[in-house]
């Protein structure tokens, strides 16, 4: 027999929306998404430097493959479903 404890109290940030609190569960995925966006932005600004653009495109390709492996594109769907299952409305995501 194993006894476990699940705390029902946790710290929340008063400045975050409900959705941002849910997104905090997916920290790794969100940091990865930011990295992917950053590389994409740098690619857009490197049209004059073809060798740099080539390296960035290779990195972007690797990042996209990893994003697909971690199902990064379904994080929002998961959060919306979880919020709904826990009784939060779409409007609650914004407050």
Chimera marker file (.cmm) of the C-alpha trace (Angstrom):
<marker_set name="trace">
<marker id="1" x="0.000" y="0.000" z="0.000" r="1" g="1" b="0" radius="0.5"/>
<marker id="2" x="1.228" y="3.484" z="-0.823" r="1" g="1" b="0" radius="0.5"/>
<marker id="3" x="-0.119" y="6.709" z="0.608" r="1" g="1" b="0" radius="0.5"/>
<marker id="4" x="0.241" y="9.856" z="-1.494" r="1" g="1" b="0" radius="0.5"/>
<marker id="5" x="-0.596" y="13.497" z="-0.972" r="1" g="1" b="0" radius="0.5"/>
<marker id="6" x="-1.695" y="16.000" z="-3.562" r="1" g="1" b="0" radius="0.5"/>
<marker id="7" x="-1.660" y="19.588" z="-2.417" r="1" g="1" b="0" radius="0.5"/>
<marker id="8" x="-4.762" y="21.495" z="-3.441" r="1" g="1" b="0" radius="0.5"/>
<marker id="9" x="-3.071" y="24.814" z="-2.832" r="1" g="1" b="0" radius="0.5"/>
<marker id="10" x="-0.544" y="26.334" z="-5.186" r="1" g="1" b="0" radius="0.5"/>
<marker id="11" x="0.851" y="29.722" z="-5.992" r="1" g="1" b="0" radius="0.5"/>
<marker id="12" x="-0.630" y="31.662" z="-8.867" r="1" g="1" b="0" radius="0.5"/>
<marker id="13" x="0.488" y="34.909" z="-10.394" r="1" g="1" b="0" radius="0.5"/>
<marker id="14" x="-2.143" y="37.616" z="-10.040" r="1" g="1" b="0" radius="0.5"/>
<marker id="15" x="-0.970" y="39.251" z="-13.262" r="1" g="1" b="0" radius="0.5"/>
<marker id="16" x="-1.457" y="36.091" z="-15.387" r="1" g="1" b="0" radius="0.5"/>
<marker id="17" x="-4.640" y="35.047" z="-17.142" r="1" g="1" b="0" radius="0.5"/>
<marker id="18" x="-6.154" y="31.642" z="-16.442" r="1" g="1" b="0" radius="0.5"/>
<marker id="19" x="-4.762" y="30.426" z="-19.766" r="1" g="1" b="0" radius="0.5"/>
<marker id="20" x="-1.270" y="31.658" z="-18.880" r="1" g="1" b="0" radius="0.5"/>
<marker id="21" x="-1.464" y="29.640" z="-15.666" r="1" g="1" b="0" radius="0.5"/>
<marker id="22" x="-2.316" y="26.554" z="-17.715" r="1" g="1" b="0" radius="0.5"/>
<marker id="23" x="0.491" y="27.341" z="-20.175" r="1" g="1" b="0" radius="0.5"/>
<marker id="24" x="2.916" y="27.334" z="-17.247" r="1" g="1" b="0" radius="0.5"/>
<marker id="25" x="2.457" y="23.561" z="-17.105" r="1" g="1" b="0" radius="0.5"/>
<marker id="26" x="3.965" y="23.406" z="-20.589" r="1" g="1" b="0" radius="0.5"/>
<marker id="27" x="7.080" y="25.480" z="-19.782" r="1" g="1" b="0" radius="0.5"/>
<marker id="28" x="9.440" y="23.384" z="-21.870" r="1" g="1" b="0" radius="0.5"/>
<marker id="29" x="7.139" y="23.487" z="-24.871" r="1" g="1" b="0" radius="0.5"/>
<marker id="30" x="6.605" y="27.255" z="-24.569" r="1" g="1" b="0" radius="0.5"/>
<marker id="31" x="10.344" y="27.946" z="-24.272" r="1" g="1" b="0" radius="0.5"/>
<marker id="32" x="10.895" y="25.756" z="-27.306" r="1" g="1" b="0" radius="0.5"/>
<marker id="33" x="8.205" y="27.652" z="-29.252" r="1" g="1" b="0" radius="0.5"/>
<marker id="34" x="9.917" y="30.950" z="-28.387" r="1" g="1" b="0" radius="0.5"/>
<marker id="35" x="13.250" y="29.565" z="-29.629" r="1" g="1" b="0" radius="0.5"/>
<marker id="36" x="11.606" y="28.462" z="-32.866" r="1" g="1" b="0" radius="0.5"/>
<marker id="37" x="10.084" y="31.923" z="-33.363" r="1" g="1" b="0" radius="0.5"/>
<marker id="38" x="13.428" y="33.594" z="-32.623" r="1" g="1" b="0" radius="0.5"/>
<marker id="39" x="15.254" y="31.525" z="-35.249" r="1" g="1" b="0" radius="0.5"/>
<marker id="40" x="12.502" y="32.285" z="-37.756" r="1" g="1" b="0" radius="0.5"/>
<marker id="41" x="12.842" y="36.021" z="-37.076" r="1" g="1" b="0" radius="0.5"/>
<marker id="42" x="16.619" y="35.873" z="-37.526" r="1" g="1" b="0" radius="0.5"/>
<marker id="43" x="16.163" y="33.957" z="-40.798" r="1" g="1" b="0" radius="0.5"/>
<marker id="44" x="13.880" y="36.705" z="-42.093" r="1" g="1" b="0" radius="0.5"/>
<marker id="45" x="16.565" y="39.281" z="-41.328" r="1" g="1" b="0" radius="0.5"/>
<marker id="46" x="19.455" y="37.352" z="-42.874" r="1" g="1" b="0" radius="0.5"/>
<marker id="47" x="18.462" y="37.362" z="-46.545" r="1" g="1" b="0" radius="0.5"/>
<marker id="48" x="21.718" y="39.105" z="-47.478" r="1" g="1" b="0" radius="0.5"/>
<marker id="49" x="23.978" y="36.554" z="-45.728" r="1" g="1" b="0" radius="0.5"/>
<marker id="50" x="23.421" y="33.266" z="-47.553" r="1" g="1" b="0" radius="0.5"/>
<marker id="51" x="25.856" y="31.143" z="-45.485" r="1" g="1" b="0" radius="0.5"/>
<marker id="52" x="24.206" y="32.329" z="-42.260" r="1" g="1" b="0" radius="0.5"/>
<marker id="53" x="20.761" y="31.745" z="-43.724" r="1" g="1" b="0" radius="0.5"/>
<marker id="54" x="21.759" y="28.192" z="-44.680" r="1" g="1" b="0" radius="0.5"/>
<marker id="55" x="22.889" y="27.408" z="-41.124" r="1" g="1" b="0" radius="0.5"/>
<marker id="56" x="19.743" y="28.970" z="-39.695" r="1" g="1" b="0" radius="0.5"/>
<marker id="57" x="17.517" y="27.013" z="-42.071" r="1" g="1" b="0" radius="0.5"/>
<marker id="58" x="19.239" y="23.791" z="-40.980" r="1" g="1" b="0" radius="0.5"/>
<marker id="59" x="18.670" y="24.708" z="-37.334" r="1" g="1" b="0" radius="0.5"/>
<marker id="60" x="15.066" y="25.661" z="-38.067" r="1" g="1" b="0" radius="0.5"/>
<marker id="61" x="14.488" y="22.305" z="-39.755" r="1" g="1" b="0" radius="0.5"/>
<marker id="62" x="15.823" y="20.452" z="-36.696" r="1" g="1" b="0" radius="0.5"/>
<marker id="63" x="13.683" y="22.593" z="-34.388" r="1" g="1" b="0" radius="0.5"/>
<marker id="64" x="10.567" y="21.930" z="-36.467" r="1" g="1" b="0" radius="0.5"/>
<marker id="65" x="11.170" y="18.192" z="-36.347" r="1" g="1" b="0" radius="0.5"/>
<marker id="66" x="11.543" y="18.323" z="-32.585" r="1" g="1" b="0" radius="0.5"/>
<marker id="67" x="8.416" y="20.485" z="-32.311" r="1" g="1" b="0" radius="0.5"/>
<marker id="68" x="6.478" y="17.861" z="-34.235" r="1" g="1" b="0" radius="0.5"/>
<marker id="69" x="7.854" y="15.111" z="-31.996" r="1" g="1" b="0" radius="0.5"/>
<marker id="70" x="6.693" y="16.953" z="-28.855" r="1" g="1" b="0" radius="0.5"/>
<marker id="71" x="3.313" y="17.793" z="-30.424" r="1" g="1" b="0" radius="0.5"/>
<marker id="72" x="3.913" y="21.502" z="-29.955" r="1" g="1" b="0" radius="0.5"/>
<marker id="73" x="1.077" y="22.364" z="-32.310" r="1" g="1" b="0" radius="0.5"/>
<marker id="74" x="-1.558" y="20.778" z="-30.030" r="1" g="1" b="0" radius="0.5"/>
<marker id="75" x="-0.627" y="22.509" z="-26.753" r="1" g="1" b="0" radius="0.5"/>
<marker id="76" x="-3.394" y="25.103" z="-27.191" r="1" g="1" b="0" radius="0.5"/>
<marker id="77" x="-5.904" y="22.358" z="-27.983" r="1" g="1" b="0" radius="0.5"/>
<marker id="78" x="-4.871" y="20.433" z="-24.861" r="1" g="1" b="0" radius="0.5"/>
<marker id="79" x="-5.199" y="23.535" z="-22.700" r="1" g="1" b="0" radius="0.5"/>
<marker id="80" x="-8.598" y="24.455" z="-24.125" r="1" g="1" b="0" radius="0.5"/>
<marker id="81" x="-9.862" y="20.925" z="-23.543" r="1" g="1" b="0" radius="0.5"/>
<marker id="82" x="-8.470" y="20.805" z="-19.999" r="1" g="1" b="0" radius="0.5"/>
<marker id="83" x="-9.934" y="24.205" z="-19.135" r="1" g="1" b="0" radius="0.5"/>
<marker id="84" x="-13.327" y="23.094" z="-20.399" r="1" g="1" b="0" radius="0.5"/>
<marker id="85" x="-13.153" y="19.841" z="-18.441" r="1" g="1" b="0" radius="0.5"/>
<marker id="86" x="-12.329" y="21.777" z="-15.279" r="1" g="1" b="0" radius="0.5"/>
<marker id="87" x="-15.268" y="24.127" z="-15.744" r="1" g="1" b="0" radius="0.5"/>
<marker id="88" x="-13.522" y="27.194" z="-17.149" r="1" g="1" b="0" radius="0.5"/>
<marker id="89" x="-15.155" y="29.052" z="-20.019" r="1" g="1" b="0" radius="0.5"/>
<marker id="90" x="-13.497" y="30.595" z="-23.068" r="1" g="1" b="0" radius="0.5"/>
<marker id="91" x="-13.901" y="34.020" z="-21.426" r="1" g="1" b="0" radius="0.5"/>
<marker id="92" x="-12.020" y="32.766" z="-18.339" r="1" g="1" b="0" radius="0.5"/>
<marker id="93" x="-8.916" y="32.297" z="-20.500" r="1" g="1" b="0" radius="0.5"/>
<marker id="94" x="-8.644" y="36.074" z="-20.826" r="1" g="1" b="0" radius="0.5"/>
<marker id="95" x="-9.020" y="37.002" z="-17.128" r="1" g="1" b="0" radius="0.5"/>
<link id1="1" id2="2" r="1" g="1" b="0" radius="0.2"/>
<link id1="2" id2="3" r="1" g="1" b="0" radius="0.2"/>
<link id1="3" id2="4" r="1" g="1" b="0" radius="0.2"/>
<link id1="4" id2="5" r="1" g="1" b="0" radius="0.2"/>
<link id1="5" id2="6" r="1" g="1" b="0" radius="0.2"/>
<link id1="6" id2="7" r="1" g="1" b="0" radius="0.2"/>
<link id1="7" id2="8" r="1" g="1" b="0" radius="0.2"/>
<link id1="8" id2="9" r="1" g="1" b="0" radius="0.2"/>
<link id1="9" id2="10" r="1" g="1" b="0" radius="0.2"/>
<link id1="10" id2="11" r="1" g="1" b="0" radius="0.2"/>
<link id1="11" id2="12" r="1" g="1" b="0" radius="0.2"/>
<link id1="12" id2="13" r="1" g="1" b="0" radius="0.2"/>
<link id1="13" id2="14" r="1" g="1" b="0" radius="0.2"/>
<link id1="14" id2="15" r="1" g="1" b="0" radius="0.2"/>
<link id1="15" id2="16" r="1" g="1" b="0" radius="0.2"/>
<link id1="16" id2="17" r="1" g="1" b="0" radius="0.2"/>
<link id1="17" id2="18" r="1" g="1" b="0" radius="0.2"/>
<link id1="18" id2="19" r="1" g="1" b="0" radius="0.2"/>
<link id1="19" id2="20" r="1" g="1" b="0" radius="0.2"/>
<link id1="20" id2="21" r="1" g="1" b="0" radius="0.2"/>
<link id1="21" id2="22" r="1" g="1" b="0" radius="0.2"/>
<link id1="22" id2="23" r="1" g="1" b="0" radius="0.2"/>
<link id1="23" id2="24" r="1" g="1" b="0" radius="0.2"/>
<link id1="24" id2="25" r="1" g="1" b="0" radius="0.2"/>
<link id1="25" id2="26" r="1" g="1" b="0" radius="0.2"/>
<link id1="26" id2="27" r="1" g="1" b="0" radius="0.2"/>
<link id1="27" id2="28" r="1" g="1" b="0" radius="0.2"/>
<link id1="28" id2="29" r="1" g="1" b="0" radius="0.2"/>
<link id1="29" id2="30" r="1" g="1" b="0" radius="0.2"/>
<link id1="30" id2="31" r="1" g="1" b="0" radius="0.2"/>
<link id1="31" id2="32" r="1" g="1" b="0" radius="0.2"/>
<link id1="32" id2="33" r="1" g="1" b="0" radius="0.2"/>
<link id1="33" id2="34" r="1" g="1" b="0" radius="0.2"/>
<link id1="34" id2="35" r="1" g="1" b="0" radius="0.2"/>
<link id1="35" id2="36" r="1" g="1" b="0" radius="0.2"/>
<link id1="36" id2="37" r="1" g="1" b="0" radius="0.2"/>
<link id1="37" id2="38" r="1" g="1" b="0" radius="0.2"/>
<link id1="38" id2="39" r="1" g="1" b="0" radius="0.2"/>
<link id1="39" id2="40" r="1" g="1" b="0" radius="0.2"/>
<link id1="40" id2="41" r="1" g="1" b="0" radius="0.2"/>
<link id1="41" id2="42" r="1" g="1" b="0" radius="0.2"/>
<link id1="42" id2="43" r="1" g="1" b="0" radius="0.2"/>
<link id1="43" id2="44" r="1" g="1" b="0" radius="0.2"/>
<link id1="44" id2="45" r="1" g="1" b="0" radius="0.2"/>
<link id1="45" id2="46" r="1" g="1" b="0" radius="0.2"/>
<link id1="46" id2="47" r="1" g="1" b="0" radius="0.2"/>
<link id1="47" id2="48" r="1" g="1" b="0" radius="0.2"/>
<link id1="48" id2="49" r="1" g="1" b="0" radius="0.2"/>
<link id1="49" id2="50" r="1" g="1" b="0" radius="0.2"/>
<link id1="50" id2="51" r="1" g="1" b="0" radius="0.2"/>
<link id1="51" id2="52" r="1" g="1" b="0" radius="0.2"/>
<link id1="52" id2="53" r="1" g="1" b="0" radius="0.2"/>
<link id1="53" id2="54" r="1" g="1" b="0" radius="0.2"/>
<link id1="54" id2="55" r="1" g="1" b="0" radius="0.2"/>
<link id1="55" id2="56" r="1" g="1" b="0" radius="0.2"/>
<link id1="56" id2="57" r="1" g="1" b="0" radius="0.2"/>
<link id1="57" id2="58" r="1" g="1" b="0" radius="0.2"/>
<link id1="58" id2="59" r="1" g="1" b="0" radius="0.2"/>
<link id1="59" id2="60" r="1" g="1" b="0" radius="0.2"/>
<link id1="60" id2="61" r="1" g="1" b="0" radius="0.2"/>
<link id1="61" id2="62" r="1" g="1" b="0" radius="0.2"/>
<link id1="62" id2="63" r="1" g="1" b="0" radius="0.2"/>
<link id1="63" id2="64" r="1" g="1" b="0" radius="0.2"/>
<link id1="64" id2="65" r="1" g="1" b="0" radius="0.2"/>
<link id1="65" id2="66" r="1" g="1" b="0" radius="0.2"/>
<link id1="66" id2="67" r="1" g="1" b="0" radius="0.2"/>
<link id1="67" id2="68" r="1" g="1" b="0" radius="0.2"/>
<link id1="68" id2="69" r="1" g="1" b="0" radius="0.2"/>
<link id1="69" id2="70" r="1" g="1" b="0" radius="0.2"/>
<link id1="70" id2="71" r="1" g="1" b="0" radius="0.2"/>
<link id1="71" id2="72" r="1" g="1" b="0" radius="0.2"/>
<link id1="72" id2="73" r="1" g="1" b="0" radius="0.2"/>
<link id1="73" id2="74" r="1" g="1" b="0" radius="0.2"/>
<link id1="74" id2="75" r="1" g="1" b="0" radius="0.2"/>
<link id1="75" id2="76" r="1" g="1" b="0" radius="0.2"/>
<link id1="76" id2="77" r="1" g="1" b="0" radius="0.2"/>
<link id1="77" id2="78" r="1" g="1" b="0" radius="0.2"/>
<link id1="78" id2="79" r="1" g="1" b="0" radius="0.2"/>
<link id1="79" id2="80" r="1" g="1" b="0" radius="0.2"/>
<link id1="80" id2="81" r="1" g="1" b="0" radius="0.2"/>
<link id1="81" id2="82" r="1" g="1" b="0" radius="0.2"/>
<link id1="82" id2="83" r="1" g="1" b="0" radius="0.2"/>
<link id1="83" id2="84" r="1" g="1" b="0" radius="0.2"/>
<link id1="84" id2="85" r="1" g="1" b="0" radius="0.2"/>
<link id1="85" id2="86" r="1" g="1" b="0" radius="0.2"/>
<link id1="86" id2="87" r="1" g="1" b="0" radius="0.2"/>
<link id1="87" id2="88" r="1" g="1" b="0" radius="0.2"/>
<link id1="88" id2="89" r="1" g="1" b="0" radius="0.2"/>
<link id1="89" id2="90" r="1" g="1" b="0" radius="0.2"/>
<link id1="90" id2="91" r="1" g="1" b="0" radius="0.2"/>
<link id1="91" id2="92" r="1" g="1" b="0" radius="0.2"/>
<link id1="92" id2="93" r="1" g="1" b="0" radius="0.2"/>
<link id1="93" id2="94" r="1" g="1" b="0" radius="0.2"/>
<link id1="94" id2="95" r="1" g="1" b="0" radius="0.2"/>
</marker_set>
